[in-house]
Amino acid sequence: MKVLIPGPLRSYTGGAPAVDGAGSTLAEILADLDRRYPGIRFRMIDEQDAVRRHMRIYVNREQARALLTPVRAGDEVLIVQALSGG
């Protein structure tokens, strides 16, 4: 399935704005990405296996709040890095 990568994480993917991912859950997709692009998962997922507060992950335009969210071939995963500041 297609995984859209935000600009700040593209240094992990060699600049690619989209990559293919494999797995049947969001956790498996992120593990697959980390095998191919070491370190990328840690930028999205914290030590408690939760999506970091400044990250949002969507599957088919619906926010995925759990890593066990199921995904199917043909789904689109969108990773968004939230901006903060004041």
Biopython code that builds the backbone (N, CA, C, O; Angstrom):
import numpy as np
from Bio.PDB.StructureBuilder import StructureBuilder

atoms = [
    (1, "MET", "N", (0.832, -1.181, 0.000)),
    (1, "MET", "CA", (0.000, 0.000, 0.000)),
    (1, "MET", "C", (0.872, 1.237, 0.000)),
    (1, "MET", "O", (2.058, 1.175, 0.323)),
    (2, "LYS", "N", (0.293, 2.330, -0.354)),
    (2, "LYS", "CA", (1.005, 3.592, -0.482)),
    (2, "LYS", "C", (1.058, 4.297, 0.873)),
    (2, "LYS", "O", (0.043, 4.434, 1.556)),
    (3, "VAL", "N", (2.268, 4.744, 1.252)),
    (3, "VAL", "CA", (2.463, 5.489, 2.491)),
    (3, "VAL", "C", (3.033, 6.852, 2.106)),
    (3, "VAL", "O", (4.110, 6.944, 1.517)),
    (4, "LEU", "N", (2.298, 7.906, 2.446)),
    (4, "LEU", "CA", (2.728, 9.270, 2.148)),
    (4, "LEU", "C", (3.561, 9.792, 3.315)),
    (4, "LEU", "O", (3.132, 9.757, 4.468)),
    (5, "ILE", "N", (4.761, 10.276, 2.991)),
    (5, "ILE", "CA", (5.741, 10.679, 3.993)),
    (5, "ILE", "C", (5.802, 12.206, 4.071)),
    (5, "ILE", "O", (5.924, 12.868, 3.041)),
    (6, "PRO", "N", (5.716, 12.786, 5.304)),
    (6, "PRO", "CA", (5.811, 14.242, 5.420)),
    (6, "PRO", "C", (7.239, 14.719, 5.151)),
    (6, "PRO", "O", (8.194, 13.959, 5.313)),
    (7, "GLY", "N", (7.377, 15.961, 4.746)),
    (7, "GLY", "CA", (8.672, 16.547, 4.423)),
    (7, "GLY", "C", (9.765, 16.311, 5.456)),
    (7, "GLY", "O", (10.871, 15.920, 5.084)),
    (8, "PRO", "N", (9.493, 16.539, 6.759)),
    (8, "PRO", "CA", (10.555, 16.370, 7.751)),
    (8, "PRO", "C", (11.092, 14.938, 7.874)),
    (8, "PRO", "O", (12.187, 14.745, 8.401)),
    (9, "LEU", "N", (10.349, 13.937, 7.403)),
    (9, "LEU", "CA", (10.803, 12.546, 7.499)),
    (9, "LEU", "C", (11.366, 12.010, 6.188)),
    (9, "LEU", "O", (11.808, 10.863, 6.123)),
    (10, "ARG", "N", (11.353, 12.821, 5.164)),
    (10, "ARG", "CA", (11.821, 12.352, 3.852)),
    (10, "ARG", "C", (13.320, 12.111, 3.799)),
    (10, "ARG", "O", (13.800, 11.442, 2.884)),
    (11, "SER", "N", (14.063, 12.637, 4.748)),
    (11, "SER", "CA", (15.499, 12.347, 4.783)),
    (11, "SER", "C", (15.725, 10.853, 5.023)),
    (11, "SER", "O", (16.757, 10.314, 4.623)),
    (12, "TYR", "N", (14.776, 10.182, 5.668)),
    (12, "TYR", "CA", (14.875, 8.739, 5.889)),
    (12, "TYR", "C", (14.597, 7.951, 4.618)),
    (12, "TYR", "O", (15.138, 6.863, 4.425)),
    (13, "THR", "N", (13.754, 8.500, 3.753)),
    (13, "THR", "CA", (13.341, 7.780, 2.540)),
    (13, "THR", "C", (14.095, 8.252, 1.299)),
    (13, "THR", "O", (13.651, 8.013, 0.175)),
    (14, "GLY", "N", (15.212, 8.908, 1.492)),
    (14, "GLY", "CA", (15.980, 9.402, 0.358)),
    (14, "GLY", "C", (15.261, 10.487, -0.417)),
    (14, "GLY", "O", (15.506, 10.684, -1.607)),
    (15, "GLY", "N", (14.364, 11.194, 0.273)),
    (15, "GLY", "CA", (13.620, 12.280, -0.357)),
    (15, "GLY", "C", (12.296, 11.875, -0.968)),
    (15, "GLY", "O", (11.551, 12.727, -1.451)),
    (16, "ALA", "N", (11.993, 10.593, -0.956)),
    (16, "ALA", "CA", (10.744, 10.113, -1.566)),
    (16, "ALA", "C", (9.530, 10.596, -0.774)),
    (16, "ALA", "O", (9.478, 10.411, 0.442)),
    (17, "PRO", "N", (8.547, 11.218, -1.449)),
    (17, "PRO", "CA", (7.343, 11.680, -0.757)),
    (17, "PRO", "C", (6.335, 10.560, -0.486)),
    (17, "PRO", "O", (5.419, 10.724, 0.319)),
    (18, "ALA", "N", (6.510, 9.433, -1.157)),
    (18, "ALA", "CA", (5.625, 8.280, -0.968)),
    (18, "ALA", "C", (6.448, 7.015, -1.151)),
    (18, "ALA", "O", (7.334, 6.949, -2.003)),
    (19, "VAL", "N", (6.139, 6.007, -0.331)),
    (19, "VAL", "CA", (6.811, 4.713, -0.418)),
    (19, "VAL", "C", (5.755, 3.623, -0.296)),
    (19, "VAL", "O", (4.625, 3.891, 0.113)),
    (20, "ASP", "N", (6.118, 2.406, -0.646)),
    (20, "ASP", "CA", (5.221, 1.269, -0.465)),
    (20, "ASP", "C", (5.450, 0.677, 0.909)),
    (20, "ASP", "O", (6.581, 0.635, 1.394)),
    (21, "GLY", "N", (4.381, 0.221, 1.535)),
    (21, "GLY", "CA", (4.469, -0.435, 2.829)),
    (21, "GLY", "C", (3.760, -1.773, 2.774)),
    (21, "GLY", "O", (2.830, -1.965, 1.991)),
    (22, "ALA", "N", (4.211, -2.703, 3.621)),
    (22, "ALA", "CA", (3.609, -4.035, 3.655)),
    (22, "ALA", "C", (3.196, -4.368, 5.079)),
    (22, "ALA", "O", (3.905, -4.053, 6.035)),
    (23, "GLY", "N", (2.032, -5.012, 5.209)),
    (23, "GLY", "CA", (1.540, -5.444, 6.510)),
    (23, "GLY", "C", (0.033, -5.421, 6.553)),
    (23, "GLY", "O", (-0.620, -4.875, 5.663)),
    (24, "SER", "N", (-0.517, -6.019, 7.598)),
    (24, "SER", "CA", (-1.980, -6.066, 7.728)),
    (24, "SER", "C", (-2.492, -5.150, 8.843)),
    (24, "SER", "O", (-3.700, -4.994, 9.018)),
    (25, "THR", "N", (-1.564, -4.544, 9.596)),
    (25, "THR", "CA", (-1.931, -3.540, 10.607)),
    (25, "THR", "C", (-0.992, -2.352, 10.463)),
    (25, "THR", "O", (0.052, -2.447, 9.817)),
    (26, "LEU", "N", (-1.365, -1.260, 11.055)),
    (26, "LEU", "CA", (-0.517, -0.081, 11.029)),
    (26, "LEU", "C", (0.836, -0.391, 11.673)),
    (26, "LEU", "O", (1.868, 0.069, 11.186)),
    (27, "ALA", "N", (0.843, -1.161, 12.755)),
    (27, "ALA", "CA", (2.095, -1.535, 13.423)),
    (27, "ALA", "C", (3.008, -2.286, 12.466)),
    (27, "ALA", "O", (4.213, -2.036, 12.441)),
    (28, "GLU", "N", (2.454, -3.202, 11.679)),
    (28, "GLU", "CA", (3.258, -3.964, 10.729)),
    (28, "GLU", "C", (3.796, -3.071, 9.620)),
    (28, "GLU", "O", (4.930, -3.247, 9.175)),
    (29, "ILE", "N", (2.993, -2.120, 9.173)),
    (29, "ILE", "CA", (3.434, -1.177, 8.143)),
    (29, "ILE", "C", (4.630, -0.376, 8.661)),
    (29, "ILE", "O", (5.638, -0.239, 7.967)),
    (30, "LEU", "N", (4.514, 0.153, 9.880)),
    (30, "LEU", "CA", (5.588, 0.962, 10.440)),
    (30, "LEU", "C", (6.841, 0.130, 10.691)),
    (30, "LEU", "O", (7.952, 0.630, 10.516)),
    (31, "ALA", "N", (6.688, -1.113, 11.092)),
    (31, "ALA", "CA", (7.842, -2.006, 11.270)),
    (31, "ALA", "C", (8.510, -2.272, 9.924)),
    (31, "ALA", "O", (9.737, -2.302, 9.829)),
    (32, "ASP", "N", (7.699, -2.465, 8.882)),
    (32, "ASP", "CA", (8.235, -2.669, 7.539)),
    (32, "ASP", "C", (9.018, -1.444, 7.081)),
    (32, "ASP", "O", (10.113, -1.568, 6.532)),
    (33, "LEU", "N", (8.452, -0.262, 7.309)),
    (33, "LEU", "CA", (9.154, 0.969, 6.939)),
    (33, "LEU", "C", (10.471, 1.085, 7.692)),
    (33, "LEU", "O", (11.484, 1.491, 7.121)),
    (34, "ASP", "N", (10.459, 0.730, 8.971)),
    (34, "ASP", "CA", (11.671, 0.853, 9.783)),
    (34, "ASP", "C", (12.756, -0.128, 9.334)),
    (34, "ASP", "O", (13.944, 0.169, 9.457)),
    (35, "ARG", "N", (12.365, -1.278, 8.821)),
    (35, "ARG", "CA", (13.354, -2.223, 8.285)),
    (35, "ARG", "C", (14.049, -1.631, 7.061)),
    (35, "ARG", "O", (15.256, -1.792, 6.880)),
    (36, "ARG", "N", (13.277, -0.951, 6.234)),
    (36, "ARG", "CA", (13.825, -0.389, 4.998)),
    (36, "ARG", "C", (14.426, 0.997, 5.183)),
    (36, "ARG", "O", (15.343, 1.386, 4.459)),
    (37, "TYR", "N", (13.905, 1.742, 6.156)),
    (37, "TYR", "CA", (14.358, 3.110, 6.426)),
    (37, "TYR", "C", (14.638, 3.231, 7.926)),
    (37, "TYR", "O", (13.844, 3.819, 8.661)),
    (38, "PRO", "N", (15.763, 2.676, 8.378)),
    (38, "PRO", "CA", (16.050, 2.608, 9.819)),
    (38, "PRO", "C", (15.915, 3.951, 10.522)),
    (38, "PRO", "O", (16.425, 4.974, 10.064)),
    (39, "GLY", "N", (15.204, 3.913, 11.660)),
    (39, "GLY", "CA", (15.018, 5.094, 12.489)),
    (39, "GLY", "C", (13.733, 5.852, 12.253)),
    (39, "GLY", "O", (13.355, 6.689, 13.073)),
    (40, "ILE", "N", (13.048, 5.580, 11.148)),
    (40, "ILE", "CA", (11.846, 6.363, 10.832)),
    (40, "ILE", "C", (10.715, 6.102, 11.831)),
    (40, "ILE", "O", (9.975, 7.022, 12.181)),
    (41, "ARG", "N", (10.577, 4.856, 12.290)),
    (41, "ARG", "CA", (9.496, 4.519, 13.225)),
    (41, "ARG", "C", (9.630, 5.299, 14.530)),
    (41, "ARG", "O", (8.637, 5.782, 15.075)),
    (42, "PHE", "N", (10.861, 5.422, 15.029)),
    (42, "PHE", "CA", (11.086, 6.126, 16.297)),
    (42, "PHE", "C", (10.651, 7.581, 16.214)),
    (42, "PHE", "O", (10.291, 8.167, 17.235)),
    (43, "ARG", "N", (10.674, 8.166, 15.059)),
    (43, "ARG", "CA", (10.238, 9.554, 14.891)),
    (43, "ARG", "C", (8.720, 9.686, 14.990)),
    (43, "ARG", "O", (8.205, 10.781, 15.217)),
    (44, "MET", "N", (8.005, 8.577, 14.822)),
    (44, "MET", "CA", (6.537, 8.600, 14.863)),
    (44, "MET", "C", (5.956, 7.957, 16.106)),
    (44, "MET", "O", (4.889, 8.356, 16.571)),
    (45, "ILE", "N", (6.656, 6.953, 16.657)),
    (45, "ILE", "CA", (6.139, 6.139, 17.755)),
    (45, "ILE", "C", (7.062, 6.267, 18.960)),
    (45, "ILE", "O", (8.282, 6.181, 18.821)),
    (46, "ASP", "N", (6.484, 6.474, 20.144)),
    (46, "ASP", "CA", (7.305, 6.654, 21.339)),
    (46, "ASP", "C", (7.663, 5.318, 21.992)),
    (46, "ASP", "O", (7.332, 4.249, 21.478)),
    (47, "GLU", "N", (8.341, 5.402, 23.125)),
    (47, "GLU", "CA", (8.810, 4.213, 23.833)),
    (47, "GLU", "C", (7.678, 3.364, 24.409)),
    (47, "GLU", "O", (7.892, 2.200, 24.747)),
    (48, "GLN", "N", (6.484, 3.929, 24.524)),
    (48, "GLN", "CA", (5.319, 3.185, 25.026)),
    (48, "GLN", "C", (4.469, 2.634, 23.885)),
    (48, "GLN", "O", (3.329, 2.222, 24.101)),
    (49, "ASP", "N", (5.017, 2.624, 22.678)),
    (49, "ASP", "CA", (4.316, 2.151, 21.477)),
    (49, "ASP", "C", (3.047, 2.947, 21.186)),
    (49, "ASP", "O", (2.034, 2.387, 20.767)),
    (50, "ALA", "N", (3.113, 4.237, 21.409)),
    (50, "ALA", "CA", (1.999, 5.131, 21.098)),
    (50, "ALA", "C", (2.465, 6.141, 20.050)),
    (50, "ALA", "O", (3.644, 6.491, 19.986)),
    (51, "VAL", "N", (1.525, 6.598, 19.238)),
    (51, "VAL", "CA", (1.839, 7.625, 18.251)),
    (51, "VAL", "C", (2.248, 8.891, 19.008)),
    (51, "VAL", "O", (1.542, 9.332, 19.914)),
    (52, "ARG", "N", (3.375, 9.464, 18.637)),
    (52, "ARG", "CA", (3.864, 10.678, 19.312)),
    (52, "ARG", "C", (2.826, 11.795, 19.189)),
    (52, "ARG", "O", (2.079, 11.859, 18.213)),
    (53, "ARG", "N", (2.793, 12.669, 20.190)),
    (53, "ARG", "CA", (1.772, 13.719, 20.255)),
    (53, "ARG", "C", (1.797, 14.654, 19.051)),
    (53, "ARG", "O", (0.755, 15.183, 18.664)),
    (54, "HIS", "N", (2.951, 14.864, 18.462)),
    (54, "HIS", "CA", (3.048, 15.790, 17.333)),
    (54, "HIS", "C", (2.851, 15.101, 15.977)),
    (54, "HIS", "O", (3.028, 15.724, 14.930)),
    (55, "MET", "N", (2.488, 13.833, 15.998)),
    (55, "MET", "CA", (2.274, 13.081, 14.758)),
    (55, "MET", "C", (0.807, 12.683, 14.632)),
    (55, "MET", "O", (0.125, 12.460, 15.633)),
    (56, "ARG", "N", (0.340, 12.599, 13.418)),
    (56, "ARG", "CA", (-0.989, 12.072, 13.111)),
    (56, "ARG", "C", (-0.812, 11.070, 11.979)),
    (56, "ARG", "O", (-0.063, 11.311, 11.032)),
    (57, "ILE", "N", (-1.502, 9.958, 12.087)),
    (57, "ILE", "CA", (-1.445, 8.951, 11.032)),
    (57, "ILE", "C", (-2.882, 8.655, 10.613)),
    (57, "ILE", "O", (-3.750, 8.404, 11.449)),
    (58, "TYR", "N", (-3.109, 8.691, 9.319)),
    (58, "TYR", "CA", (-4.444, 8.465, 8.760)),
    (58, "TYR", "C", (-4.407, 7.255, 7.835)),
    (58, "TYR", "O", (-3.450, 7.058, 7.087)),
    (59, "VAL", "N", (-5.448, 6.461, 7.896)),
    (59, "VAL", "CA", (-5.638, 5.357, 6.959)),
    (59, "VAL", "C", (-6.904, 5.690, 6.184)),
    (59, "VAL", "O", (-7.994, 5.769, 6.750)),
    (60, "ASN", "N", (-6.743, 5.882, 4.894)),
    (60, "ASN", "CA", (-7.874, 6.260, 4.044)),
    (60, "ASN", "C", (-8.615, 7.477, 4.594)),
    (60, "ASN", "O", (-9.845, 7.501, 4.652)),
    (61, "ARG", "N", (-7.843, 8.482, 4.995)),
    (61, "ARG", "CA", (-8.355, 9.776, 5.464)),
    (61, "ARG", "C", (-9.049, 9.740, 6.822)),
    (61, "ARG", "O", (-9.661, 10.727, 7.229)),
    (62, "GLU", "N", (-8.960, 8.614, 7.524)),
    (62, "GLU", "CA", (-9.499, 8.528, 8.889)),
    (62, "GLU", "C", (-8.336, 8.375, 9.846)),
    (62, "GLU", "O", (-7.457, 7.538, 9.642)),
    (63, "GLN", "N", (-8.334, 9.197, 10.906)),
    (63, "GLN", "CA", (-7.218, 9.148, 11.840)),
    (63, "GLN", "C", (-7.141, 7.788, 12.520)),
    (63, "GLN", "O", (-8.132, 7.285, 13.050)),
    (64, "ALA", "N", (-5.958, 7.207, 12.495)),
    (64, "ALA", "CA", (-5.710, 5.932, 13.167)),
    (64, "ALA", "C", (-5.142, 6.242, 14.543)),
    (64, "ALA", "O", (-4.069, 6.835, 14.657)),
    (65, "ARG", "N", (-5.842, 5.851, 15.567)),
    (65, "ARG", "CA", (-5.399, 6.150, 16.926)),
    (65, "ARG", "C", (-4.684, 4.963, 17.560)),
    (65, "ARG", "O", (-4.045, 5.113, 18.601)),
    (66, "ALA", "N", (-4.780, 3.793, 16.951)),
    (66, "ALA", "CA", (-4.162, 2.585, 17.501)),
    (66, "ALA", "C", (-3.261, 1.933, 16.459)),
    (66, "ALA", "O", (-3.566, 1.932, 15.267)),
    (67, "LEU", "N", (-2.159, 1.385, 16.927)),
    (67, "LEU", "CA", (-1.242, 0.711, 16.013)),
    (67, "LEU", "C", (-1.823, -0.584, 15.464)),
    (67, "LEU", "O", (-1.336, -1.109, 14.463)),
    (68, "LEU", "N", (-2.851, -1.097, 16.106)),
    (68, "LEU", "CA", (-3.481, -2.328, 15.615)),
    (68, "LEU", "C", (-4.570, -2.050, 14.584)),
    (68, "LEU", "O", (-5.313, -2.958, 14.209)),
    (69, "THR", "N", (-4.671, -0.812, 14.126)),
    (69, "THR", "CA", (-5.630, -0.471, 13.078)),
    (69, "THR", "C", (-5.359, -1.340, 11.857)),
    (69, "THR", "O", (-4.235, -1.361, 11.356)),
    (70, "PRO", "N", (-6.374, -2.060, 11.369)),
    (70, "PRO", "CA", (-6.151, -2.919, 10.200)),
    (70, "PRO", "C", (-5.984, -2.101, 8.918)),
    (70, "PRO", "O", (-6.595, -1.045, 8.752)),
    (71, "VAL", "N", (-5.153, -2.609, 8.029)),
    (71, "VAL", "CA", (-4.965, -2.017, 6.707)),
    (71, "VAL", "C", (-5.027, -3.132, 5.669)),
    (71, "VAL", "O", (-4.705, -4.287, 5.949)),
    (72, "ARG", "N", (-5.448, -2.755, 4.465)),
    (72, "ARG", "CA", (-5.578, -3.728, 3.379)),
    (72, "ARG", "C", (-4.818, -3.230, 2.161)),
    (72, "ARG", "O", (-4.516, -2.043, 2.042)),
    (73, "ALA", "N", (-4.519, -4.138, 1.275)),
    (73, "ALA", "CA", (-3.884, -3.753, 0.017)),
    (73, "ALA", "C", (-4.746, -2.691, -0.646)),
    (73, "ALA", "O", (-5.971, -2.815, -0.672)),
    (74, "GLY", "N", (-4.135, -1.674, -1.168)),
    (74, "GLY", "CA", (-4.868, -0.594, -1.814)),
    (74, "GLY", "C", (-5.193, 0.561, -0.893)),
    (74, "GLY", "O", (-5.586, 1.628, -1.364)),
    (75, "ASP", "N", (-5.040, 0.376, 0.424)),
    (75, "ASP", "CA", (-5.265, 1.477, 1.364)),
    (75, "ASP", "C", (-4.155, 2.511, 1.222)),
    (75, "ASP", "O", (-3.069, 2.216, 0.721)),
    (76, "GLU", "N", (-4.445, 3.715, 1.668)),
    (76, "GLU", "CA", (-3.450, 4.787, 1.669)),
    (76, "GLU", "C", (-3.198, 5.210, 3.109)),
    (76, "GLU", "O", (-4.133, 5.502, 3.854)),
    (77, "VAL", "N", (-1.938, 5.239, 3.489)),
    (77, "VAL", "CA", (-1.541, 5.675, 4.827)),
    (77, "VAL", "C", (-0.872, 7.039, 4.671)),
    (77, "VAL", "O", (0.076, 7.197, 3.901)),
    (78, "LEU", "N", (-1.379, 8.009, 5.410)),
    (78, "LEU", "CA", (-0.851, 9.371, 5.373)),
    (78, "LEU", "C", (-0.273, 9.700, 6.739)),
    (78, "LEU", "O", (-0.959, 9.601, 7.757)),
    (79, "ILE", "N", (0.990, 10.089, 6.751)),
    (79, "ILE", "CA", (1.657, 10.484, 7.990)),
    (79, "ILE", "C", (1.781, 12.002, 7.968)),
    (79, "ILE", "O", (2.267, 12.580, 6.996)),
    (80, "VAL", "N", (1.340, 12.638, 9.041)),
    (80, "VAL", "CA", (1.358, 14.094, 9.134)),
    (80, "VAL", "C", (2.112, 14.483, 10.383)),
    (80, "VAL", "O", (1.857, 13.945, 11.460)),
    (81, "GLN", "N", (3.040, 15.414, 10.248)),
    (81, "GLN", "CA", (3.742, 15.939, 11.408)),
    (81, "GLN", "C", (3.114, 17.276, 11.736)),
    (81, "GLN", "O", (3.167, 18.214, 10.941)),
    (82, "ALA", "N", (2.513, 17.356, 12.924)),
    (82, "ALA", "CA", (1.842, 18.571, 13.361)),
    (82, "ALA", "C", (2.866, 19.661, 13.659)),
    (82, "ALA", "O", (3.977, 19.381, 14.108)),
    (83, "LEU", "N", (2.480, 20.887, 13.406)),
    (83, "LEU", "CA", (3.312, 22.042, 13.728)),
    (83, "LEU", "C", (2.886, 22.587, 15.077)),
    (83, "LEU", "O", (1.708, 22.540, 15.430)),
    (84, "SER", "N", (3.842, 23.103, 15.829)),
    (84, "SER", "CA", (3.501, 23.710, 17.106)),
    (84, "SER", "C", (4.361, 24.952, 17.289)),
    (84, "SER", "O", (5.319, 25.189, 16.553)),
    (85, "GLY", "N", (4.002, 25.701, 18.250)),
    (85, "GLY", "CA", (4.762, 26.919, 18.526)),
    (85, "GLY", "C", (3.840, 28.020, 18.974)),
    (85, "GLY", "O", (2.646, 27.798, 19.176)),
    (86, "GLY", "N", (4.360, 29.150, 19.121)),
    (86, "GLY", "CA", (3.503, 30.219, 19.593)),
    (86, "GLY", "C", (4.036, 31.571, 19.260)),
    (86, "GLY", "O", (3.415, 32.579, 19.598)),
]
sb = StructureBuilder()
sb.init_structure("model")
sb.init_model(0)
sb.init_chain("A")
sb.init_seg("    ")
for serial, (resi, resn, name, xyz) in enumerate(atoms, 1):
    if name == "N":
        sb.init_residue(resn, " ", resi, " ")
    sb.init_atom(name, np.array(xyz, "f"), 0.0, 1.0, " ", f" {name:<3s}", serial, name[0])
structure = sb.get_structure()
